[in-house]
Amino acid sequence: MLSRRSGKLLLGLVILLSGIIVASQVPMIQAWISGLSAMPSARLVLGQPNFTSEADPDLSLGRPNAQIDQSGMYAPCGVAVDPVSGAIFVSDTGNSRILRFDNPTALRNGADAVGVLGQPDFTSRYGGTTRHKLFYPQGITVDDVGALWVADSLNGRVLRFDHAASKPNGAPADGVLGQPDFITHDTEDHLPHTPHKMAKPMDVAVDADGRLWVVDWRYNRVLRFDNAAAKPNGAPADGVLGHSDFTGRCTGSNCLDITARRMSLPVAVAVDVAGHLWVTEYGNHRVLRFDDAAAKPNNAPADGVLGQLGFASCVAATTRYGMNNPAGIAVDGAGILWVADAYNHRVLRFDDAAAKPNGASADSVLGQSDFTSRVTAKSRQGMNYPQDVAVDNTGHLWVADSAWDRVLMFDVPQR
């Protein structure tokens, strides 16, 4: 997901958060950067009233801590920040809706959402295929003019909501890609693979020039749509990575060619201010980097890899350089890459990520006390299957902590 510039904080002196200088937090800053044992604590939680509780049971949802109301969440898989209004958007995947929260200065633990898309109100939960509905939405992003883009996964489409921060509850989408209109639902694997279709979009990112990047998970590819906001509904993609053309037949986890050109279950995408495209591969336990991605021809090889020592390996690991089913990804204006390493129940931080060699170690870890632990904890420090990350322009890291049905906010010291 496309994350925005963050202000740089002076290391070794102070941390500036909400205009307050807190000198006592200098050790925490040093621990973040060095990856030492001190574990940063989340400062805010959404979706739960506090850091250790579960919501009221609702067994009809199939999970006892899932909740459907104005403040609850069920398996959130996406988080994004509006650079225009500062609003926080959460993809409440299990409830087939997108929640909108006020900007961080107005939030408290367990705060109510102030808006909802994909459902007419805060107590409806069922998915659908219309202009007003969503069906298991996953990754989301907000572009520079405040348009919200949603990977509406089980509808096989990406929806666009213009001026999303001011939309009324249940407002219709303004555009659709991946389907010819708002009521078509063609996502089966036997259908022709074309530049117009998506099988199961999992994430979206928009770069500074308005290009939309879509992770088409089921077809093991990333699609590029140039000047996406101006395209008509159902317009074809302009480029593809992961296949030589738009008709590639490799689906699901059958893409076992572990090379710089192929992907196995890509799940998330981000693009930085320098034009580097980052793709997490759930199946190959790695993150691919494509330099000058907008100029790449179809099926171009990746230029770098993290999570593996090279392009020919796909080993799951719980180490400083390894990953285990990485999911969401974000990169800020300082070039810091954040990876939600889902099955390791942690978030990894890579400083100056675009300059790192293949297989480089992470610079710090969040959610675990070290790089070899993978425990779950319902606390201010712990996580359980984090699915997405986002960084805003005021020094906050947002984590969609999916299995605990919550979103955490951390104060992020920067270099």
C-alpha positions in Angstrom: 0.0 0.0 0.0 1.3 3.4 -0.8 2.4 5.2 2.4 3.2 8.9 2.7 6.2 10.9 3.8 7.1 10.9 7.5 9.0 13.7 9.2 12.5 12.7 10.3 13.2 12.6 14.0 16.6 13.4 15.5 18.1 10.2 17.0 20.0 10.3 20.3 18.2 13.5 21.5 14.4 13.6 21.6 11.3 12.1 20.0 8.8 14.6 18.7 5.2 13.2 19.0 2.2 15.4 19.0 4.4 18.4 19.6 5.7 17.1 22.9 9.5 16.5 23.6 9.9 13.3 25.6 13.6 12.8 26.4 13.0 9.7 28.4 12.1 7.8 25.2 15.7 8.0 23.8 16.4 4.4 24.9 13.3 3.2 23.1 14.5 4.9 19.9 17.9 3.2 20.1 16.2 -0.1 20.7 14.0 0.3 17.6 17.0 1.1 15.4 19.3 -1.6 16.7 16.7 -4.3 17.1 17.6 -4.9 20.7 15.3 -6.6 23.3 13.2 -3.6 24.4 9.8 -4.0 22.8 8.0 -0.8 21.7 4.4 -0.6 22.9 1.4 0.4 20.8 -0.1 3.7 21.9 -3.6 3.2 20.5 -5.9 0.3 19.6 -9.0 0.3 17.4 -11.5 -2.5 17.2 -11.1 -3.4 20.9 -11.8 -1.3 24.0 -8.2 -2.0 25.3 -5.1 -4.0 24.5 -6.0 -7.2 26.3 -9.8 -7.7 25.9 -12.0 -9.5 23.4 -15.3 -8.2 22.1 -18.6 -9.7 23.3 -19.0 -13.2 21.9 -21.0 -13.7 18.7 -20.8 -17.3 17.9 -22.9 -16.8 14.7 -19.8 -15.4 13.1 -17.9 -18.6 13.6 -15.3 -16.9 15.9 -16.0 -15.9 19.5 -14.3 -12.5 19.5 -15.7 -11.1 16.2 -17.9 -8.1 16.6 -20.2 -6.1 14.3 -21.1 -2.6 15.5 -19.6 0.9 15.1 -16.3 0.1 16.9 -15.8 -3.7 16.4 -13.9 -5.5 13.7 -13.7 -9.1 12.3 -10.4 -10.1 10.8 -9.2 -6.7 9.5 -6.9 -7.2 6.6 -6.1 -3.6 5.4 -5.3 -0.2 6.8 -4.6 3.1 5.0 -4.3 6.8 5.9 -5.8 9.6 3.9 -3.0 12.1 3.2 -5.6 14.9 2.6 -7.8 14.6 5.7 -5.7 12.4 8.0 -8.6 9.9 8.3 -7.8 6.3 9.0 -9.5 3.6 6.8 -9.7 0.0 7.9 -10.7 -2.9 5.6 -12.9 -4.9 8.0 -12.7 -7.9 5.9 -14.8 -10.4 7.8 -17.7 -7.9 7.9 -17.3 -7.0 4.2 -17.0 -3.3 4.9 -14.6 -0.4 5.1 -14.5 1.7 8.3 -13.5 5.3 8.5 -12.0 6.8 11.7 -11.0 10.3 12.6 -7.4 11.4 12.3 -5.2 10.2 15.2 -5.4 13.3 17.3 -9.1 12.7 17.8 -8.9 9.0 18.6 -9.0 7.0 21.8 -8.8 3.3 22.5 -11.8 1.5 21.1 -13.1 4.6 19.3 -16.2 4.4 17.1 -15.8 4.7 13.4 -17.4 7.8 11.9 -18.2 6.3 8.5 -18.7 3.0 6.7 -18.6 1.9 3.0 -19.7 -1.4 1.6 -22.7 -1.6 4.0 -25.6 0.7 4.6 -25.0 1.0 8.3 -22.8 -0.2 11.2 -24.8 -3.4 11.9 -25.0 -5.0 8.5 -22.4 -7.5 7.5 -23.3 -9.5 4.4 -21.3 -9.1 1.2 -22.8 -8.4 -2.2 -22.0 -7.4 -5.8 -23.4 -4.0 -6.4 -22.1 -0.4 -6.6 -22.8 -0.1 -2.8 -21.5 -3.4 -1.6 -18.3 -5.2 -1.0 -17.4 -8.9 -0.6 -14.4 -9.7 1.6 -12.4 -6.5 0.8 -8.6 -6.9 1.4 -5.9 -4.2 0.8 -6.8 -0.6 0.5 -5.0 2.7 -0.3 -5.8 6.4 -0.5 -4.2 8.4 -3.2 -2.9 12.0 -3.1 -6.3 13.5 -3.9 -8.2 11.5 -1.3 -9.7 8.7 -3.5 -10.0 5.4 -1.7 -9.1 2.3 -3.8 -10.3 -1.1 -2.5 -9.3 -4.6 -3.5 -12.7 -6.2 -3.4 -11.3 -9.7 -3.5 -14.2 -12.1 -3.8 -15.9 -9.8 -6.3 -12.8 -9.9 -8.5 -12.6 -6.2 -8.8 -11.1 -2.9 -7.6 -13.4 -0.1 -6.6 -12.7 3.6 -6.4 -14.4 6.0 -4.0 -13.6 9.6 -4.8 -13.3 12.0 -1.8 -13.8 9.1 0.5 -13.4 11.0 3.7 -16.6 12.9 3.0 -18.7 10.0 1.7 -22.0 9.3 3.5 -22.5 5.8 4.9 -23.1 3.2 2.2 -22.2 5.6 -0.6 -21.7 4.0 -4.1 -18.4 3.5 -5.7 -17.3 5.9 -8.4 -15.4 3.5 -10.6 -14.6 -0.2 -11.1 -11.7 -2.1 -12.7 -11.5 -5.9 -13.1 -15.2 -6.2 -14.1 -17.1 -4.4 -16.9 -19.7 -3.0 -14.5 -20.8 -3.0 -10.9 -22.9 -6.1 -11.0 -20.7 -8.6 -12.9 -19.0 -11.2 -10.8 -16.7 -13.3 -13.1 -13.8 -14.6 -11.1 -13.5 -18.4 -11.9 -10.2 -19.8 -13.0 -11.6 -21.3 -16.2 -12.4 -17.9 -17.6 -9.9 -16.4 -20.0 -7.0 -14.5 -18.3 -7.1 -11.1 -19.9 -6.0 -7.5 -19.1 -9.6 -6.8 -18.2 -10.1 -9.5 -15.6 -9.0 -10.1 -12.0 -9.4 -13.4 -10.2 -8.8 -12.4 -6.6 -7.3 -8.9 -6.1 -5.6 -8.7 -2.7 -3.9 -5.3 -2.6 -3.6 -2.0 -4.4 -1.1 0.9 -4.5 -1.2 4.2 -6.3 2.1 6.0 -7.2 2.8 9.7 -7.4 1.8 9.8 -11.1 -1.6 8.2 -10.6 -0.7 4.6 -11.7 -2.6 1.9 -10.0 -0.8 -1.3 -9.1 -3.0 -4.4 -8.3 -1.9 -7.7 -6.9 -4.0 -10.3 -8.7 -3.4 -13.1 -6.2 -5.1 -16.0 -7.9 -3.4 -15.4 -11.3 0.1 -14.8 -9.6 0.6 -11.4 -11.2 0.7 -7.7 -10.6 -1.3 -5.5 -13.0 -0.5 -1.8 -13.8 -3.2 0.7 -14.8 -1.8 4.0 -16.1 -3.7 7.2 -15.1 -6.1 4.9 -13.4 -8.6 7.4 -12.1 -9.4 8.5 -15.6 -10.1 5.1 -17.0 -13.6 3.9 -17.9 -15.1 1.1 -16.0 -13.6 -2.3 -16.9 -10.7 -0.8 -18.7 -7.7 -3.1 -19.5 -4.4 -3.0 -17.6 -1.4 -1.5 -19.3 1.2 -3.8 -18.0 1.8 -7.0 -16.1 4.6 -8.5 -13.9 4.8 -12.2 -13.1 3.8 -13.4 -16.5 5.0 -12.8 -20.1 1.5 -11.6 -21.1 -2.1 -11.2 -19.9 -3.1 -14.7 -20.8 -0.7 -16.7 -18.5 -2.4 -19.8 -17.2 -0.5 -20.5 -14.0 -3.0 -20.2 -11.1 -3.1 -20.7 -7.3 0.1 -22.1 -5.7 1.1 -24.0 -8.9 3.7 -21.4 -10.0 6.7 -23.1 -8.5 9.3 -21.6 -10.8 11.3 -19.7 -8.2 13.0 -17.0 -10.3 13.2 -13.3 -10.5 10.3 -13.2 -13.0 7.7 -15.5 -11.4 5.5 -15.1 -8.4 3.7 -17.5 -6.0 0.7 -16.1 -4.3 1.6 -12.4 -4.3 -0.4 -10.7 -1.6 0.6 -7.1 -1.2 2.2 -4.2 -3.1 3.8 -0.8 -2.3 5.5 1.9 -4.3 7.9 4.5 -3.0 8.6 8.1 -4.0 11.6 6.9 -6.1 9.5 4.6 -8.2 10.6 1.3 -6.6 7.8 -1.3 -6.6 7.7 -3.8 -3.7 5.7 -7.0 -3.8 5.3 -9.5 -1.0 5.0 -13.2 -2.0 3.1 -15.3 0.4 4.1 -18.5 -1.3 7.8 -17.8 -1.7 8.3 -16.1 1.7 10.0 -13.1 0.1 9.7 -9.5 -0.9 10.6 -8.5 -4.5 11.9 -5.1 -5.6 11.3 -3.7 -9.1 13.4 -0.5 -9.8 11.8 2.1 -12.1 8.8 -0.2 -12.2 6.6 2.1 -14.4 9.1 1.7 -17.3 9.4 -2.1 -16.9 8.2 -4.3 -19.9 5.8 -7.2 -19.2 7.4 -10.0 -17.2 10.5 -8.0 -16.3 12.6 -9.6 -13.6 12.8 -8.2 -10.1 15.9 -6.2 -9.2 16.2 -7.3 -5.6 14.8 -9.7 -3.0 14.5 -9.7 0.8 13.5 -12.6 2.9 15.6 -15.0 0.8 19.3 -15.0 0.1 18.6 -15.1 -3.6 15.9 -15.6 -6.3 16.2 -19.4 -6.3 15.1 -20.2 -2.8 11.8 -20.1 -1.0 12.4 -21.3 2.6 10.2 -20.1 5.4 12.3 -18.9 8.4 12.1 -17.0 11.7 15.4 -15.2 11.6 16.7 -11.6 11.1 16.7 -12.0 7.3 14.0 -14.7 6.8 10.2 -14.5 6.5 7.2 -16.8 6.9 4.3 -15.9 4.7 4.8 -12.2 4.6 1.6 -10.2 3.9 1.2 -6.4 4.0 3.9 -4.0 3.1 4.5 -0.2 3.3 7.4 2.2 2.5 7.7 5.7 3.7 9.3 8.9 2.3 12.6 8.1 4.0 12.9 4.8 2.2 12.1 2.7 5.3 10.3 -0.6 4.4 7.8 -2.2 6.8 6.8 -5.9 6.2 3.9 -7.6 8.1 5.6 -11.0 8.5 2.3 -12.7 9.2 3.1 -16.3 10.3 6.0 -15.0 12.4 3.5 -12.6 14.2 5.8 -9.6 13.7 6.6 -6.5 11.6 10.1 -6.2 10.2 11.8 -2.8 9.5 14.3 -2.4 6.7 16.1 1.0 6.6 17.3 2.3 3.2 15.6 -0.7 1.8 16.2 0.0 -1.9 19.9 0.0 -1.3 20.1 -3.3 0.6 21.7 -6.3 -1.1 19.7 -9.5 -1.7 18.8 -11.3 1.5 19.8 -8.4 3.8 18.8 -8.6 7.5 16.1 -6.5 9.0 17.2 -3.5 11.1 14.5 -4.0 13.8 11.5 -6.1 14.7 8.1 -5.2 16.2 5.8 -7.7 17.9 8.6 -10.0 19.2 11.4 -9.5 21.7 14.0 -10.8 19.2 14.4 -12.1 15.6 14.0 -15.8 16.5 10.8 -15.7 18.6 7.3 -16.2 17.0 4.9 -16.2 19.9 1.4 -14.5 19.9 0.4 -12.2 22.7 -2.7 -10.1 23.2 -0.9 -7.0 24.6 0.5 -3.6 23.7 3.6 -5.3 22.3 2.3 -8.6 20.8 0.5 -9.6 17.6 -1.3 -12.4 16.0 -1.1 -12.8 12.3 -0.6 -9.1 11.3 -2.0 -8.7 7.8 -1.2 -5.1 6.8 0.9 -2.0 7.7 0.7 1.7 6.8 2.8 4.7 7.8 1.2 8.2 8.0 2.9 11.6 7.7 2.9 12.3 11.4 5.1 9.5 12.6 2.7 6.6 13.2 2.8 3.0 12.1 -0.6 1.3 11.8 -0.8 -2.5 12.0 -3.9 -4.5 11.0 -3.5 -7.2 13.7 -6.0 -9.5 12.0 -6.4 -12.5 14.3 -7.0 -10.3 17.3 -9.6 -8.3 15.4 -7.9 -4.9 15.9 -5.7 -2.2 14.5 -2.7 -1.0 16.5 -0.9 2.4 16.3 2.8 2.7 17.2 4.8 5.9 17.5 7.6 5.5 15.0 11.1 7.0 15.5 12.7 7.9 12.2 16.3 8.2 11.1 
